């Protein structure tokens, strides 16, 4: 629970918002990469 409060406090600062956007974007591309259709390697 304490971690959630720390994150909400961090999001009130501009640097915290930028960090959150970067983390969310990285997570999105990681999930997209993991679940991507494998290309034919033939």
C-alpha positions as CSV (number, residue, x, y, z in Angstrom):
1,X,0.0,0.0,0.0
2,X,2.9,2.3,0.8
3,X,4.3,1.9,-2.7
4,X,1.0,3.0,-4.3
5,X,1.1,6.2,-2.2
6,X,4.7,6.8,-3.2
7,X,3.7,6.5,-6.9
8,X,0.8,8.9,-6.6
9,X,3.1,11.4,-4.8
10,X,5.6,11.0,-7.6
11,X,3.0,11.6,-10.3
12,X,2.3,15.1,-8.9
13,X,5.8,16.2,-10.1
14,X,6.6,16.8,-13.8
15,X,9.7,14.4,-13.6
16,X,7.5,11.8,-12.0
17,X,5.0,12.1,-14.9
18,X,7.7,11.7,-17.5
19,X,9.1,8.7,-15.6
20,X,5.6,7.1,-15.6
21,X,5.1,7.7,-19.3
22,X,8.5,6.1,-20.1
23,X,7.8,3.1,-17.9
24,X,4.3,2.6,-19.4
25,X,5.6,3.0,-23.0
26,X,8.5,0.5,-22.3
27,X,6.0,-2.0,-20.8
28,X,3.6,-1.6,-23.8
29,X,6.4,-2.3,-26.3
30,X,7.7,-5.2,-24.2
31,X,4.3,-6.9,-24.1
32,X,3.8,-6.2,-27.8
33,X,7.2,-7.8,-28.6
34,X,6.5,-10.8,-26.4
35,X,3.1,-11.5,-27.9
36,X,4.1,-10.7,-31.5
37,X,3.5,-13.3,-34.2
38,X,6.7,-15.0,-34.9
39,X,8.1,-14.4,-38.4
40,X,8.8,-17.3,-40.7
41,X,12.4,-18.2,-40.4
42,X,12.5,-20.5,-43.4
